[in-house]
Amino acid sequence: MSQRPFLIRPVSNGWIAEPRLAQGESITDADVHVFETLDALAQWFKNNEHVKVRATGAAPVLPVGHGRFAKLSDDYDRVLPDSADTWQQVSDRETGLIWMADALDERMSWSAASKAAAAQRLGGHSDWRLPTIKELLSIVDYDRHDPAINTNFFRMPGGSRWCWSSTPDASAPSVFAWVVIFLNGYSVYGVQGYAALVRPVRSASPARQ
């Protein structure tokens, strides 16, 4: 039996294996396999010797790392080893969110931040957005300082550590919005005209163009 290429990607409830389609092919529910654990994924590989990964012809390679975060490439959301030197996205296995590994290059106002996040197309995805304050606080690492974030997965530029959320302040929603200060992990509200960092996020479900 000839080998069939499959792409592996993390989702909120485990892992998905789906075929890499050639031009003109379509996918059905029967083609997509969902696994709650890496052990189940490994057993599927063992039982299906015709499966290969990413059409390389190499032996199947299982996702590396069992921690909360996983490094992803920008092509087909490939799971990379935790030791990878080059990665563009970070999957959060606890929340099911996928983050950009880098904040955007430019600091900007709150309204500009929302537009800039939505305009991102990293990995071919069109559902990038500004995170809510709860989502942004979920990646604060309180065991770290300056920056208070896991720098094994997230890159943080120098300078101000203020980062916009999409959440306006309820007391003056047209004037203030919530930010997270990744110097120490504090959250405060700031004037919406302030220039702060932008770290886009999306759900694990793909929204490709």
Backbone as numpy.savetxt, mean C-alpha at the origin, in Angstrom:
# Nx Ny Nz CAx CAy CAz Cx Cy Cz
1.84 -30.84 -18.73 0.99 -29.64 -18.73 1.87 -28.40 -18.73
1.55 -27.44 -19.59 2.35 -26.22 -19.65 2.09 -25.37 -18.42
3.10 -24.58 -18.05 2.97 -23.72 -16.88 2.08 -22.53 -17.16
1.32 -22.10 -16.16 0.47 -20.93 -16.29 0.95 -19.88 -15.29
1.20 -18.66 -15.74 1.69 -17.63 -14.82 0.59 -17.09 -13.92
0.90 -16.98 -12.63 -0.02 -16.41 -11.66 0.66 -15.25 -10.94
-0.15 -14.27 -10.57 0.31 -13.14 -9.78 -0.23 -13.29 -8.37
0.62 -13.06 -7.39 0.24 -13.18 -5.98 0.20 -11.79 -5.37
-0.89 -11.46 -4.68 -0.95 -10.16 -4.02 -1.67 -10.29 -2.68
-1.28 -9.47 -1.70 -1.94 -9.51 -0.39 -3.27 -8.77 -0.43
-4.23 -9.25 0.32 -5.50 -8.57 0.51 -5.80 -8.57 2.00
-6.89 -7.93 2.39 -7.16 -7.75 3.82 -7.37 -9.07 4.55
-7.86 -10.09 3.84 -8.14 -11.37 4.51 -7.18 -12.47 4.11
-6.01 -12.13 3.58 -5.02 -13.15 3.24 -4.27 -12.85 1.96
-4.34 -13.79 1.00 -3.59 -13.68 -0.25 -4.48 -14.11 -1.41
-4.26 -13.51 -2.56 -4.98 -13.87 -3.78 -3.99 -14.30 -4.84
-4.29 -15.39 -5.53 -3.54 -15.82 -6.71 -4.47 -15.70 -7.90
-4.06 -14.92 -8.89 -4.88 -14.74 -10.07 -4.00 -14.84 -11.31
-4.54 -15.38 -12.39 -3.72 -15.59 -13.58 -3.31 -14.29 -14.24
-2.11 -14.28 -14.76 -1.67 -13.15 -15.57 -2.19 -13.36 -16.97
-3.02 -12.46 -17.43 -3.76 -12.67 -18.67 -2.98 -12.19 -19.89
-3.09 -12.96 -20.95 -2.56 -12.53 -22.24 -3.61 -11.64 -22.91
-3.20 -10.95 -23.94 -4.11 -10.05 -24.63 -5.31 -10.83 -25.16
-6.51 -10.31 -24.88 -7.72 -10.96 -25.36 -8.32 -11.95 -24.39
-7.57 -12.34 -23.33 -8.10 -13.27 -22.35 -8.94 -12.52 -21.32
-9.88 -13.23 -20.72 -10.69 -12.66 -19.65 -10.60 -13.56 -18.43
-10.90 -13.02 -17.28 -10.77 -13.75 -16.02 -12.16 -14.10 -15.49
-12.29 -15.25 -14.85 -13.53 -15.67 -14.23 -13.27 -15.93 -12.75
-14.36 -16.04 -11.98 -14.21 -16.30 -10.55 -13.46 -17.59 -10.29
-13.63 -18.56 -11.19 -12.96 -19.86 -11.01 -11.45 -19.75 -11.16
-10.98 -18.70 -11.82 -9.55 -18.52 -12.04 -8.85 -17.91 -10.83
-9.60 -17.30 -9.92 -9.04 -16.57 -8.79 -9.09 -17.44 -7.53
-7.97 -17.53 -6.84 -7.87 -18.37 -5.65 -7.53 -17.49 -4.46
-8.26 -17.65 -3.36 -8.07 -16.86 -2.15 -7.57 -17.77 -1.04
-6.53 -17.33 -0.32 -5.94 -18.13 0.75 -5.86 -17.27 2.01
-6.31 -17.83 3.13 -6.28 -17.09 4.38 -4.90 -17.10 5.01
-4.07 -18.10 4.70 -2.74 -18.21 5.31 -1.70 -18.52 4.25
-0.44 -18.26 4.59 0.66 -18.62 3.70 0.80 -20.13 3.57
0.46 -20.87 4.63 0.52 -22.32 4.55 -0.44 -22.85 3.49
-1.64 -22.28 3.43 -2.61 -22.70 2.42 -2.12 -22.35 1.02
-1.48 -21.18 0.89 -0.92 -20.79 -0.40 0.20 -21.74 -0.82
1.05 -22.12 0.13 2.15 -23.04 -0.15 1.62 -24.41 -0.59
0.54 -24.86 0.07 -0.03 -26.16 -0.29 -0.61 -26.13 -1.70
-1.20 -25.00 -2.07 -1.75 -24.85 -3.42 -0.64 -24.94 -4.46
0.49 -24.27 -4.19 1.63 -24.40 -5.09 2.08 -25.85 -5.22
2.13 -26.53 -4.08 2.59 -27.92 -4.07 1.68 -28.82 -4.89
0.38 -28.56 -4.83 -0.60 -29.39 -5.53 -0.79 -29.01 -7.00
-0.19 -27.90 -7.41 -0.38 -27.42 -8.79 0.98 -27.10 -9.39
1.65 -28.13 -9.84 3.02 -27.97 -10.34 3.08 -27.17 -11.64
1.93 -27.00 -12.30 1.92 -26.24 -13.55 1.92 -24.74 -13.30
1.81 -24.33 -12.02 1.77 -22.90 -11.70 3.18 -22.33 -11.67
3.34 -21.15 -12.19 4.58 -20.40 -12.04 4.22 -18.96 -11.67
5.22 -18.18 -11.33 4.98 -16.82 -10.87 5.54 -15.82 -11.86
4.69 -14.85 -12.27 5.12 -13.72 -13.09 5.69 -14.14 -14.44
5.34 -15.31 -14.93 5.74 -15.74 -16.27 7.25 -15.75 -16.47
8.00 -16.00 -15.41 9.45 -16.01 -15.53 9.97 -17.40 -15.86
9.16 -18.43 -15.65 9.60 -19.80 -15.85 10.34 -20.35 -14.66
10.52 -19.51 -13.63 11.23 -19.95 -12.44 10.30 -20.74 -11.54
10.87 -21.42 -10.55 10.05 -22.13 -9.59 9.22 -21.13 -8.79
8.07 -21.55 -8.29 7.23 -20.65 -7.52 7.99 -20.05 -6.34
7.77 -18.75 -6.11 8.41 -18.05 -5.00 7.31 -17.54 -4.08
7.31 -17.98 -2.84 6.28 -17.56 -1.91 6.59 -16.17 -1.36
5.55 -15.42 -0.95 5.78 -14.13 -0.33 6.70 -14.26 0.88
7.57 -13.29 1.06 8.55 -13.34 2.14 8.11 -12.40 3.24
8.22 -12.83 4.47 7.87 -11.98 5.60 6.48 -12.27 6.11
6.36 -12.37 7.42 5.08 -12.69 8.03 4.62 -11.58 8.95
5.25 -10.43 8.91 4.90 -9.34 9.80 3.71 -8.55 9.29
3.47 -7.44 9.96 2.32 -6.61 9.61 2.44 -6.00 8.22
3.64 -5.50 7.87 3.82 -4.80 6.61 4.53 -5.68 5.58
4.22 -5.44 4.31 4.90 -6.13 3.21 5.25 -5.11 2.14
6.44 -5.25 1.58 6.87 -4.38 0.49 6.27 -4.88 -0.82
5.77 -3.94 -1.63 5.20 -4.28 -2.93 5.91 -3.50 -4.02
6.02 -4.12 -5.20 6.56 -3.42 -6.36 5.47 -2.53 -6.95
5.82 -1.74 -7.95 4.81 -0.91 -8.61 4.26 -1.59 -9.85
4.69 -2.82 -10.15 4.14 -3.55 -11.29 3.42 -4.79 -10.78
2.14 -4.81 -10.97 1.29 -5.94 -10.57 1.30 -6.19 -9.06
1.72 -5.21 -8.26 1.69 -5.33 -6.80 2.39 -6.59 -6.31
3.53 -6.90 -6.89 4.27 -8.10 -6.49 4.79 -7.95 -5.06
4.62 -8.99 -4.27 5.16 -9.00 -2.91 6.66 -9.24 -2.98
7.41 -8.38 -2.30 8.87 -8.44 -2.32 9.40 -8.91 -0.97
10.62 -9.41 -0.95 11.23 -9.77 0.35 11.35 -8.54 1.25
11.30 -8.76 2.54 11.47 -7.64 3.48 12.82 -6.96 3.30
13.79 -7.69 2.76 15.13 -7.15 2.57 15.29 -6.40 1.25
14.24 -6.31 0.45 14.34 -5.64 -0.86 14.81 -4.20 -0.69
15.68 -3.77 -1.59 16.19 -2.40 -1.55 15.32 -1.42 -2.33
14.51 -1.95 -3.25 13.68 -1.09 -4.10 12.23 -1.53 -3.98
11.37 -0.65 -3.51 9.93 -0.92 -3.43 9.19 0.40 -3.45
7.96 0.38 -3.92 7.20 1.61 -4.10 5.91 1.66 -3.29
5.44 0.50 -2.82 4.19 0.44 -2.07 4.39 -0.42 -0.83
3.52 -0.19 0.16 3.57 -0.97 1.40 2.16 -1.46 1.70
2.03 -2.78 1.85 0.75 -3.38 2.21 0.68 -3.54 3.73
-0.42 -3.10 4.31 -0.66 -3.26 5.74 -1.63 -4.42 5.92
-1.13 -5.53 6.42 -1.95 -6.73 6.53 -3.01 -6.61 7.62
-2.84 -5.68 8.55 -3.82 -5.51 9.62 -5.03 -4.72 9.16
-4.83 -3.70 8.34 -5.92 -2.82 7.94 -6.42 -3.09 6.53
-5.64 -3.81 5.73 -6.01 -4.03 4.34 -5.73 -2.84 3.44
-5.00 -1.86 3.95 -4.66 -0.67 3.16 -3.31 -0.85 2.48
-3.14 -0.16 1.37 -1.85 -0.12 0.69 -1.41 1.35 0.60
-0.21 1.60 1.05 0.34 2.96 1.14 1.45 3.14 0.13
1.66 4.38 -0.28 2.88 4.70 -1.01 4.05 4.67 -0.03
5.14 4.05 -0.45 6.30 3.97 0.43 6.90 5.35 0.69
6.72 6.26 -0.26 7.24 7.62 -0.14 6.09 8.60 -0.03
6.30 9.67 0.72 5.41 10.82 0.63 5.68 11.52 -0.71
4.70 12.28 -1.19 4.92 13.03 -2.42 6.06 14.03 -2.23
6.70 14.38 -3.32 7.89 15.23 -3.24 7.60 16.62 -2.67
6.43 17.12 -2.95 6.12 18.52 -2.62 5.20 18.61 -1.41
5.48 19.53 -0.50 4.56 19.85 0.58 3.53 20.84 0.04
2.27 20.70 0.48 1.22 21.52 -0.12 0.07 21.73 0.85
-0.86 22.61 0.46 -2.03 22.89 1.28 -2.97 21.69 1.31
-3.96 21.74 2.20 -4.89 20.62 2.37 -5.69 20.35 1.10
-6.23 21.39 0.49 -7.04 21.18 -0.72 -6.18 20.65 -1.86
-4.96 21.16 -1.99 -4.06 20.68 -3.03 -3.64 19.24 -2.75
-3.50 18.89 -1.46 -3.09 17.54 -1.09 -4.13 16.51 -1.52
-5.40 16.84 -1.33 -6.46 15.91 -1.72 -6.45 15.67 -3.23
-6.26 16.73 -4.00 -6.22 16.61 -5.46 -4.98 15.86 -5.91
-3.85 16.14 -5.28 -2.60 15.49 -5.67 -2.64 13.99 -5.38
-3.20 13.62 -4.24 -3.31 12.20 -3.91 -4.19 11.47 -4.91
-5.32 12.07 -5.26 -6.25 11.43 -6.20 -5.68 11.34 -7.61
-4.69 12.17 -7.92 -4.11 12.18 -9.26 -3.03 11.12 -9.44
-2.63 10.45 -8.37 -1.55 9.46 -8.47 -2.01 8.22 -9.25
-1.08 7.62 -9.97 -1.37 6.43 -10.77 -0.31 5.35 -10.56
0.33 5.35 -9.42 1.36 4.37 -9.13 0.79 2.95 -9.25
1.51 2.09 -9.93 1.08 0.72 -10.11 -0.10 0.56 -11.05
-0.48 1.63 -11.75 -1.64 1.57 -12.62 -2.95 1.73 -11.89
-2.91 2.08 -10.61 -4.13 2.21 -9.80 -4.63 3.64 -9.82
-5.94 3.79 -9.87 -6.55 5.12 -9.94 -7.35 5.46 -8.69
-7.23 4.66 -7.61 -8.01 4.93 -6.40 -7.15 5.46 -5.26
-6.00 6.04 -5.57 -5.19 6.68 -4.53 -5.95 7.87 -3.96
-5.78 8.11 -2.68 -6.51 9.19 -2.00 -5.73 9.63 -0.76
-6.21 10.70 -0.17 -5.65 11.17 1.10 -6.24 10.31 2.22
-5.43 9.83 3.16 -5.96 8.98 4.23 -6.76 9.77 5.26
-7.69 9.10 5.92 -8.38 9.71 7.06 -7.40 9.83 8.22
-7.78 10.58 9.24 -6.89 10.73 10.38 -6.69 9.39 11.08
-7.74 8.57 11.17 -7.60 7.25 11.81 -6.65 6.36 11.02
-6.75 6.41 9.69 -5.86 5.60 8.85 -4.42 6.05 9.00
-4.21 7.36 9.02 -2.85 7.88 9.11 -2.23 7.55 10.47
-3.03 7.64 11.53 -2.52 7.30 12.86 -2.21 5.81 12.98
-2.83 4.99 12.13 -2.60 3.54 12.23 -1.18 3.14 11.85
-0.45 3.99 11.14 0.93 3.64 10.77 1.96 4.36 11.63
1.51 5.08 12.65 2.45 5.66 13.61 3.09 4.53 14.40
4.39 4.60 14.57 5.13 3.62 15.38 5.59 4.34 16.64
4.94 4.05 17.76 5.21 4.77 19.00 6.50 4.30 19.68
7.13 3.31 19.12 8.44 2.88 19.61 9.57 3.59 18.89
9.23 4.50 17.96 10.23 5.22 17.18 10.02 6.71 17.33
11.06 7.46 17.00 11.00 8.91 17.12 11.79 9.54 15.98
11.19 10.55 15.37 11.83 11.36 14.33 12.54 10.53 13.24
11.78 9.76 12.47 10.32 9.77 12.42 9.68 8.64 13.22
8.45 8.87 13.65 7.69 7.87 14.40 6.92 6.99 13.42
7.67 6.26 12.61 7.10 5.39 11.59 8.13 4.30 11.31
7.68 3.15 10.86 8.59 2.04 10.60 9.39 2.31 9.32
10.61 2.78 9.48 11.42 3.17 8.32 12.01 1.97 7.58
11.72 0.75 8.05 12.08 -0.42 7.27 11.17 -0.57 6.06
10.00 0.11 6.13 9.03 0.00 5.05 8.64 1.36 4.47
8.54 2.38 5.33 8.12 3.71 4.89 9.31 4.65 4.86
9.43 5.40 3.77 10.49 6.41 3.67 9.89 7.78 4.01
10.65 8.56 4.76 10.18 9.86 5.22 11.20 10.92 4.86
10.79 11.96 4.12 11.75 13.00 3.75 12.17 13.82 4.95
13.26 14.54 4.81 13.71 15.41 5.88 12.82 16.64 5.99
13.10 17.47 6.97 12.31 18.67 7.16 11.08 18.40 8.02
10.05 19.20 7.85 8.83 19.08 8.63 8.23 17.68 8.50
7.76 17.13 9.62 7.15 15.81 9.63 5.63 15.86 9.60
5.04 17.04 9.40 3.60 17.18 9.38 3.04 16.53 8.12
1.97 15.74 8.27 1.40 15.02 7.14 -0.13 15.15 7.18
-0.72 15.55 6.06 -2.16 15.80 6.00 -2.98 14.51 6.06
-4.12 14.58 6.75 -5.18 13.59 6.61 -6.32 14.24 5.82
-7.31 13.44 5.45 -8.46 13.98 4.72 -9.54 14.51 5.66
-9.30 14.43 6.97 -10.34 14.72 7.96 -10.32 16.18 8.39
-11.38 16.93 8.11 -11.44 18.32 8.58 -11.72 18.36 10.07
-11.32 19.44 10.71 -11.62 19.62 12.13 -13.09 20.00 12.28
-13.81 19.28 13.14 -15.25 19.48 13.26 -15.64 20.87 13.75
-14.75 21.52 14.51 -15.09 22.84 15.04 -15.04 23.93 13.98
-14.25 23.74 12.95 -14.13 24.73 11.87 -13.70 24.00 10.60
-14.59 23.21 10.00 -14.22 22.33 8.89 -13.76 23.04 7.62
-14.05 24.32 7.50 -13.60 25.06 6.33 -12.27 25.76 6.58
-11.75 25.65 7.81 -10.52 26.37 8.17 -9.40 25.42 8.57
-9.74 24.38 9.35 -8.73 23.47 9.89 -8.94 22.03 9.41
-7.86 21.27 9.39 -7.92 19.83 9.10 -6.87 19.14 9.95
-7.07 17.84 10.19 -6.19 17.09 11.07 -4.92 16.65 10.35
-3.82 16.74 11.07 -2.53 16.28 10.58 -1.91 15.34 11.60
-0.99 14.50 11.14 -0.17 13.69 12.04 1.25 14.21 11.93
1.87 14.43 13.08 3.25 14.90 13.11 4.13 13.67 13.34
4.80 13.23 12.31 5.58 12.00 12.40 6.92 12.20 13.09
7.14 13.36 13.67 8.28 13.54 14.57 8.09 12.65 15.80
6.85 12.69 16.35 6.57 11.97 17.59 5.25 11.20 17.56
4.49 11.30 16.46 3.23 10.59 16.35 2.02 11.33 16.85
2.19 12.61 17.25 1.06 13.39 17.73 0.13 13.73 16.56
-1.15 13.94 16.88 -2.10 14.46 15.90 -2.63 15.79 16.40
-2.70 16.77 15.52 -3.21 18.10 15.83 -4.00 18.58 14.62
-4.75 19.66 14.79 -5.39 20.25 13.62 -4.57 21.46 13.17
-4.51 21.64 11.87 -3.72 22.74 11.32 -4.53 23.55 10.33
-4.11 24.77 10.12 -4.76 25.63 9.12 -4.62 24.98 7.75
-5.71 24.92 7.01 -5.72 24.20 5.74 -4.79 24.80 4.69
-4.37 26.02 4.88 -3.43 26.63 3.94 -1.98 26.25 4.21
-1.72 25.56 5.33 -0.35 25.17 5.69 0.18 24.15 4.69
1.47 24.19 4.41 2.10 23.24 3.48 2.61 22.04 4.26
1.99 20.89 4.06 2.37 19.67 4.78 2.58 18.53 3.78
3.10 17.41 4.30 3.37 16.24 3.47 2.09 15.53 3.05
2.20 14.74 2.00 1.07 13.95 1.49 1.56 12.52 1.30
0.90 11.56 1.97 1.21 10.14 1.76 -0.07 9.43 1.31
-0.26 9.24 0.02 -1.49 8.63 -0.49 -1.65 7.17 -0.04
-2.90 6.75 -0.01 -3.26 5.40 0.39 -4.37 4.90 -0.55
-4.57 3.59 -0.60 -5.67 3.00 -1.35 -6.06 1.69 -0.67
-7.19 1.17 -1.09 -7.61 -0.13 -0.58 -6.84 -1.21 -1.32
-6.86 -2.44 -0.78 -6.14 -3.54 -1.41 -6.79 -4.00 -2.70
-8.06 -3.69 -2.90 -8.72 -4.10 -4.13 -8.24 -3.23 -5.28
-7.82 -3.82 -6.41 -7.24 -3.03 -7.49 -8.28 -2.20 -8.22
-7.85 -1.02 -8.65 -8.69 -0.16 -9.49 -7.80 0.34 -10.62
-7.59 -0.52 -11.59 -6.63 -0.23 -12.66 -7.30 0.51 -13.80
-6.48 1.30 -14.51 -6.96 2.03 -15.67 -6.67 1.21 -16.92
